[in-house]
Amino acid sequence: MPNFSYNELIGHNTDGPGFIDSLKDNLNPHGIKAVILGAGGSARTIAAQLYHEGASEILNRILEKAQQLSSFLPKQATTFSLQDDYKNASPVPIL
């Protein structure tokens, strides 16, 4: 929502907090391993929010997109994609 304050336009993105609020209805994000599909604006803000909530790993299925996402996180991230080890993958529930 845009907010005009002191002759400046200030905006806030609600994607990350909204995602976390919905996630917390079923799961505490602290310590989870999360897979994000895509690396666009919403994916970046959700990755940052998961990082701040203490997710232990944030993965992407494509290495290049994992690298894009990690460039927006506050600390150095090791990139990993699901393509790296798909043969050992096990099924997981999707919320």
DOSE-86766 format. One record per atom (N, C-alpha, C, O): atom name; x, y, z. Coordinates in Angstrom, 1 decimal, always signed. Each point is the difference from the previous one (the first is absolute). Last residue first. Example, Ala and Ser with C-alpha at 12.3 -4.5 7.8 and 13.67 -1.06 7.14 Angstrom:
BEGIN
{N {+12.8 -2.2 +7.1}},
{CA {+0.9 +1.1 +0.0}},
{C {-0.8 +1.1 +0.8}},
{O {+0.5 +1.1 +0.1}},
{N {-0.2 -6.8 -0.2}},
{CA {-0.9 +1.2 +0.0}},
{C {+0.9 +1.2 +0.0}},
{O {+1.0 +0.0 +0.7}},
//
This chain:
BEGIN
{N {+2.1 -28.4 +1.2}},
{CA {-1.1 +0.8 +0.7}},
{C {-0.8 +0.8 -1.0}},
{O {-0.9 +0.7 +0.4}},
{N {+3.7 -5.4 -1.0}},
{CA {-0.1 +1.3 -0.5}},
{C {-1.1 +0.7 +0.8}},
{O {-1.2 -0.5 -0.1}},
{N {+4.6 -4.0 +1.1}},
{CA {-1.3 +0.6 -0.1}},
{C {+0.1 +1.4 -0.4}},
{O {+0.9 +0.7 +0.3}},
{N {+2.7 -4.4 -1.9}},
{CA {-0.3 +0.9 +1.2}},
{C {-1.4 +0.5 -0.2}},
{O {-0.5 +0.2 -1.1}},
{N {+4.1 -4.3 -1.0}},
{CA {-1.2 +0.8 +0.0}},
{C {-0.2 +0.7 +1.2}},
{O {+0.3 -0.4 +1.1}},
{N {+4.7 -0.7 -2.6}},
{CA {-1.2 -0.7 +0.5}},
{C {-1.2 +0.9 -0.1}},
{O {+0.1 +1.2 +0.0}},
{N {+5.2 -1.6 -2.5}},
{CA {-1.2 +0.7 +0.5}},
{C {-1.0 -0.9 +0.5}},
{O {-0.3 -1.1 -0.5}},
{N {+4.7 +0.3 -1.7}},
{CA {-0.2 -0.4 +1.4}},
{C {-1.2 +0.7 +0.6}},
{O {-0.2 -0.1 +1.2}},
{N {+1.5 +0.9 -5.8}},
{CA {-0.1 -1.4 +0.1}},
{C {-0.3 -0.5 +1.5}},
{O {-0.6 -1.0 +0.2}},
{N {+1.4 +5.7 -1.5}},
{CA {-1.4 -0.5 -0.2}},
{C {-0.1 -1.5 +0.2}},
{O {-1.1 -0.5 +0.3}},
{N {+4.7 +4.3 +0.4}},
{CA {-0.1 -1.3 +0.6}},
{C {-1.4 -0.6 -0.1}},
{O {-0.6 -0.6 +0.9}},
{N {+2.0 +4.8 -3.0}},
{CA {+1.3 -0.5 +0.4}},
{C {-0.1 -1.5 +0.6}},
{O {+0.9 -0.7 -0.1}},
{N {-4.7 +3.5 -1.3}},
{CA {+0.7 -0.7 -1.1}},
{C {+1.3 -0.7 +0.4}},
{O {+0.4 -1.0 -0.5}},
{N {-2.9 +4.0 +3.3}},
{CA {-0.5 -1.3 +0.0}},
{C {+0.5 -0.9 -1.1}},
{O {+0.0 -1.2 +0.2}},
{N {+3.0 +5.3 +1.7}},
{CA {-1.3 -0.2 -0.8}},
{C {-0.4 -1.4 +0.2}},
{O {+0.8 -0.9 +0.3}},
{N {+2.5 +5.0 +2.1}},
{CA {-0.3 -1.4 -0.2}},
{C {-1.3 -0.1 -0.8}},
{O {-0.9 +0.8 +0.2}},
{N {+4.9 +3.0 +2.1}},
{CA {-1.1 -0.4 -0.9}},
{C {-0.1 -1.5 -0.3}},
{O {+1.0 -0.7 +0.0}},
{N {+0.7 +4.0 +4.2}},
{CA {+0.5 -1.1 -0.9}},
{C {-1.2 -0.4 -0.9}},
{O {-1.1 -0.3 +0.6}},
{N {+2.0 +5.3 +1.8}},
{CA {-0.8 -1.3 +0.0}},
{C {+0.7 -0.9 -0.9}},
{O {+0.6 +0.3 -1.1}},
{N {+0.4 +4.5 +4.1}},
{CA {+0.5 -0.9 -1.0}},
{C {-0.8 -1.3 +0.0}},
{O {-0.1 -0.7 +1.1}},
{N {-2.5 +4.7 +1.0}},
{CA {+1.3 -0.6 +0.2}},
{C {+0.3 -0.9 -1.2}},
{O {-0.8 -0.3 -0.8}},
{N {-3.3 +2.9 +0.8}},
{CA {+1.0 +0.8 +0.7}},
{C {+1.4 -0.6 +0.2}},
{O {+0.9 +0.7 +0.1}},
{N {-4.3 -1.7 -4.4}},
{CA {+0.0 -0.3 +1.5}},
{C {+1.2 +0.8 +0.7}},
{O {+1.0 +0.2 -0.7}},
{N {-2.0 -0.4 -4.2}},
{CA {-0.8 +1.0 +0.8}},
{C {+0.0 -0.2 +1.5}},
{O {-0.7 +0.7 +0.7}},
{N {+3.0 -3.5 -3.9}},
{CA {+0.6 +1.3 -0.1}},
{C {-0.8 +1.1 +0.7}},
{O {+0.5 +1.0 +0.2}},
{N {-2.0 -5.6 -0.7}},
{CA {+1.0 +0.2 +1.1}},
{C {+0.7 +1.3 -0.1}},
{O {+0.5 +0.5 +1.1}},
{N {-3.7 -1.8 -4.4}},
{CA {-0.6 +0.2 +1.3}},
{C {+1.0 +0.3 +1.1}},
{O {-0.2 +0.9 +0.8}},
{N {+1.8 -2.0 -5.2}},
{CA {-0.7 +1.3 +0.0}},
{C {-0.6 +0.3 +1.4}},
{O {+0.1 +1.1 +0.5}},
{N {+1.8 -5.3 -1.1}},
{CA {+1.0 +1.0 +0.1}},
{C {-0.6 +1.4 +0.0}},
{O {+0.5 +0.9 +0.7}},
{N {-3.3 -4.5 -1.4}},
{CA {+0.5 -0.1 +1.4}},
{C {+1.0 +1.1 +0.2}},
{O {+0.1 +0.7 +1.0}},
{N {-1.6 -1.4 -5.3}},
{CA {-1.0 +0.7 +0.7}},
{C {+0.4 +0.0 +1.5}},
{O {-0.3 +1.0 +0.7}},
{N {+3.0 -3.4 -3.7}},
{CA {+0.1 +1.4 -0.3}},
{C {-1.0 +0.9 +0.8}},
{O {+0.3 +1.1 +0.5}},
{N {-0.4 -5.9 +0.0}},
{CA {+1.2 +0.6 +0.5}},
{C {+0.0 +1.5 -0.2}},
{O {+0.3 +0.8 +0.9}},
{N {-4.9 -3.6 -0.5}},
{CA {+1.0 +0.3 -1.1}},
{C {+1.1 +0.8 +0.6}},
{O {-0.2 +1.0 +0.7}},
{N {-3.4 -2.4 +2.1}},
{CA {+0.2 -1.2 -0.9}},
{C {+1.0 +0.2 -1.1}},
{O {+0.5 -1.0 -0.6}},
{N {-0.3 +3.3 +5.6}},
{CA {-0.8 +0.2 -1.3}},
{C {+0.3 -1.2 -0.8}},
{O {+1.0 -0.7 +0.1}},
{N {-0.7 +2.0 +5.6}},
{CA {+0.4 -0.6 -1.3}},
{C {-0.8 +0.5 -1.1}},
{O {-1.1 +0.5 +0.1}},
{N {+2.6 +0.5 +5.3}},
{CA {-0.9 +0.5 -1.0}},
{C {+0.5 -0.5 -1.4}},
{O {+1.1 +0.4 -0.4}},
{N {-0.4 -1.6 +6.1}},
{CA {+0.4 -0.1 -1.4}},
{C {-1.1 +0.5 -0.9}},
{O {-1.2 -0.2 +0.2}},
{N {+0.8 +0.6 +4.5}},
{CA {+1.4 -0.5 +0.0}},
{C {+0.6 -0.1 -1.5}},
{O {+1.2 +0.2 -0.2}},
{N {-4.8 +3.5 +2.5}},
{CA {+0.0 -1.3 -0.8}},
{C {+1.4 -0.5 -0.2}},
{O {+1.0 +0.8 -0.2}},
{N {-2.7 +3.3 +2.7}},
{CA {+0.8 -1.1 +0.5}},
{C {+0.0 -1.3 -0.8}},
{O {+0.3 -1.0 +0.6}},
{N {-2.4 +5.6 -1.1}},
{CA {-0.7 -0.8 +0.9}},
{C {+0.8 -1.2 +0.5}},
{O {-0.5 -0.8 +0.8}},
{N {+2.2 +3.8 -4.1}},
{CA {-0.2 +0.8 +1.3}},
{C {-0.8 -0.8 +1.0}},
{O {+0.2 +0.2 +1.2}},
{N {+0.3 -2.1 -5.5}},
{CA {+1.4 +0.2 +0.6}},
{C {-0.2 +0.7 +1.4}},
{O {+0.6 -0.5 +0.9}},
{N {-4.4 +0.2 -3.5}},
{CA {+0.3 -1.4 +0.5}},
{C {+1.4 +0.1 +0.7}},
{O {+0.2 -0.6 +1.1}},
{N {-1.5 +4.4 -3.4}},
{CA {-0.9 -0.1 +1.2}},
{C {+0.3 -1.4 +0.6}},
{O {+0.1 +0.0 +1.3}},
{N {+2.0 +0.9 -5.4}},
{CA {+0.5 +0.9 +1.1}},
{C {-0.7 -0.2 +1.3}},
{O {+0.6 +0.0 +1.0}},
{N {-2.2 -2.3 -4.8}},
{CA {+1.3 -0.5 +0.4}},
{C {+0.6 +0.8 +1.2}},
{O {+0.5 -0.5 +0.9}},
{N {-4.4 +2.1 -3.0}},
{CA {-0.3 -1.1 +0.9}},
{C {+1.3 -0.7 +0.5}},
{O {+0.1 -0.4 +1.1}},
{N {+0.2 +4.0 -4.2}},
{CA {-0.4 +0.5 +1.3}},
{C {-0.4 -1.2 +1.0}},
{O {+0.2 +0.1 +1.2}},
{N {+1.2 -1.2 -5.6}},
{CA {+1.1 +0.7 +0.7}},
{C {-0.5 +0.4 +1.4}},
{O {+0.7 -0.2 +1.0}},
{N {-3.9 -1.6 -4.0}},
{CA {+0.9 -1.1 +0.5}},
{C {+1.2 +0.7 +0.8}},
{O {+0.4 -0.6 +1.1}},
{N {-3.5 +3.4 -3.3}},
{CA {-0.6 -0.6 +1.2}},
{C {+0.9 -1.1 +0.6}},
{O {+0.1 -0.1 +1.2}},
{N {+1.5 +2.3 -5.1}},
{CA {-0.2 +0.9 +1.1}},
{C {-0.6 -0.6 +1.2}},
{O {+0.5 +0.2 +1.1}},
{N {+1.7 -3.7 -4.3}},
{CA {-0.5 +1.3 -0.3}},
{C {-0.2 +0.8 +1.3}},
{O {+0.5 -0.3 +1.0}},
{N {+1.0 -4.4 -2.2}},
{CA {+0.9 +0.9 +0.7}},
{C {-0.4 +1.5 -0.3}},
{O {+0.8 +0.9 +0.0}},
{N {-2.7 -6.7 +0.0}},
{CA {+0.1 +1.4 -0.6}},
{C {+1.0 +0.8 +0.8}},
{O {+0.5 -0.4 +1.0}},
{N {-2.5 -3.3 +1.7}},
{CA {+0.0 -0.2 -1.5}},
{C {-0.1 +1.4 -0.5}},
{O {-0.8 +0.8 +0.3}},
{N {+2.6 -2.9 +4.5}},
{CA {-0.7 +1.1 -0.6}},
{C {+0.1 -0.3 -1.5}},
{O {+1.1 -0.2 -0.6}},
{N {-0.5 -2.6 +5.5}},
{CA {+0.2 +0.0 -1.4}},
{C {-0.8 +1.1 -0.6}},
{O {-1.2 +0.0 +0.2}},
{N {+3.2 -1.2 +5.1}},
{CA {-1.0 +0.5 -0.9}},
{C {+0.4 +0.0 -1.5}},
{O {+1.2 +0.3 -0.3}},
{N {-0.3 -2.3 +5.7}},
{CA {+0.6 +0.1 -1.4}},
{C {-1.1 +0.3 -0.9}},
{O {-1.0 -0.7 -0.1}},
{N {+1.3 +2.0 +5.6}},
{CA {-0.5 -0.8 -1.2}},
{C {+0.9 +0.1 -1.2}},
{O {+0.8 +0.9 -0.1}},
{N {-0.4 +1.5 +4.6}},
{CA {+0.7 -1.3 -0.2}},
{C {-0.5 -0.9 -1.2}},
{O {+0.5 -1.1 -0.2}},
{N {-3.7 +4.9 +1.9}},
{CA {+1.3 -0.1 +0.5}},
{C {+0.6 -1.4 -0.2}},
{O {-0.6 -1.0 +0.5}},
{N {-4.0 +2.4 -1.6}},
{CA {+1.0 +0.1 -1.1}},
{C {+1.5 -0.2 +0.6}},
{O {+0.9 -0.2 -0.8}},
{N {-5.8 -1.9 +2.4}},
{CA {+1.0 +1.0 +0.5}},
{C {+1.1 +0.1 -1.0}},
{O {+0.7 -1.0 -0.3}},
{N {-5.9 -0.6 -0.7}},
{CA {+1.4 -0.4 +0.1}},
{C {+0.8 +1.2 +0.5}},
{O {-0.2 +1.1 -0.4}},
{N {-4.6 -0.9 -0.5}},
{CA {+0.2 -1.5 +0.0}},
{C {+1.4 -0.4 +0.4}},
{O {+0.3 -1.2 +0.3}},
{N {-1.9 +5.8 -0.5}},
{CA {-1.2 -0.7 +0.4}},
{C {+0.2 -1.5 +0.1}},
{O {-0.8 -0.7 +0.7}},
{N {+4.2 +3.7 -2.3}},
{CA {+0.0 -0.3 +1.5}},
{C {-1.3 -0.6 +0.5}},
{O {-0.1 -0.5 +1.1}},
{N {+0.7 +1.8 -5.7}},
{CA {+0.8 -1.1 +0.3}},
{C {-0.1 -0.4 +1.5}},
{O {-0.1 -1.1 +0.3}},
{N {-2.0 +5.1 -1.9}},
{CA {-0.7 -1.2 -0.4}},
{C {+0.7 -1.3 +0.3}},
{O {-0.6 -1.0 +0.5}},
{N {+2.8 +5.1 +0.5}},
{CA {-1.2 -0.1 +0.8}},
{C {-0.8 -1.3 -0.4}},
{O {-0.5 -0.7 +0.9}},
{N {+4.2 +1.8 -3.6}},
{CA {+0.4 -0.5 +1.3}},
{C {-1.2 -0.2 +1.0}},
{O {-0.1 -1.0 +0.7}},
{N {-0.6 +3.0 -5.0}},
{CA {+0.3 -1.4 -0.1}},
{C {+0.4 -0.6 +1.3}},
{O {-0.5 -1.1 +0.4}},
{N {-0.3 +5.7 -0.4}},
{CA {-1.3 -0.7 -0.3}},
{C {+0.3 -1.5 -0.1}},
{O {-0.8 -0.8 +0.5}},
{N {+4.5 +3.8 -0.1}},
{CA {-0.7 -0.2 +1.2}},
{C {-1.3 -0.8 -0.1}},
{O {-0.4 -0.8 +0.8}},
{N {+2.9 +1.6 -4.8}},
{CA {+0.7 -0.8 +0.9}},
{C {-0.8 -0.1 +1.3}},
{O {-0.2 -1.2 +0.5}},
{N {-1.7 +4.0 -3.9}},
{CA {+0.1 -1.4 -0.4}},
{C {+0.7 -0.9 +1.1}},
{O {-0.5 -1.1 +0.3}},
{N {-0.4 +6.1 -0.5}},
{CA {-0.7 -0.9 +1.0}},
{C {+0.1 -1.5 -0.4}},
{O {-0.5 -0.8 +0.7}},
{N {+3.3 +5.8 -1.4}},
{CA {-0.4 -1.2 -0.7}},
{C {-0.6 -1.0 +1.0}},
{O {+0.6 -0.2 +1.1}},
{N {-0.3 +5.9 -1.3}},
{CA {+0.4 -1.2 +0.7}},
{C {-0.5 -1.2 -0.8}},
{O {-1.1 +0.0 -0.6}},
{N {+2.5 +5.7 -0.1}},
{CA {-0.9 -1.2 -0.3}},
{C {+0.5 -1.2 +0.8}},
{O {+1.2 -0.1 +0.5}},
{N {-0.9 +5.9 -1.1}},
{CA {+0.5 -1.1 +0.7}},
{C {-1.0 -1.2 -0.2}},
{O {-1.2 +0.1 +0.2}},
{N {+2.6 +5.1 -2.2}},
{CA {-0.9 -1.1 -0.1}},
{C {+0.6 -1.2 +0.6}},
{O {+1.2 -0.4 -0.3}},
{N {-0.5 +5.8 +1.5}},
{CA {+0.6 -1.2 -0.5}},
{C {-1.1 -1.0 -0.2}},
{O {-1.0 -0.1 +0.8}},
{N {+0.6 +4.5 +1.4}},
{CA {+0.2 +0.2 -1.5}},
{C {+0.7 -1.2 -0.6}},
{O {+0.7 +0.2 -1.0}},
{N {-2.1 -0.3 +5.6}},
{CA {+1.1 +0.9 -0.2}},
{C {+0.4 +0.1 -1.5}},
{O {+1.2 +0.0 -0.3}},
{N {-4.4 -3.7 +0.5}},
{CA {+0.5 +0.6 +1.3}},
{C {+1.2 +0.8 -0.3}},
{O {+1.0 -0.4 -0.6}},
{N {-5.1 -3.0 -1.7}},
{CA {+0.8 +1.3 -0.3}},
{C {+0.3 +0.6 +1.4}},
{O {-0.8 +0.3 +0.8}},
{N {-0.3 -5.5 -2.6}},
{CA {-0.2 +0.9 +1.0}},
{C {+0.9 +1.3 -0.3}},
{O {+1.2 -0.1 -0.2}},
{N {-3.3 -5.0 -2.2}},
{CA {+0.8 +1.2 +0.0}},
{C {-0.4 +1.0 +1.2}},
{O {-1.1 +0.1 +0.4}},
{N {+0.8 -5.6 -0.6}},
{CA {-0.8 +1.2 +0.0}},
{C {+0.9 +1.2 +0.0}},
{O {+0.8 +0.2 +0.9}},
//
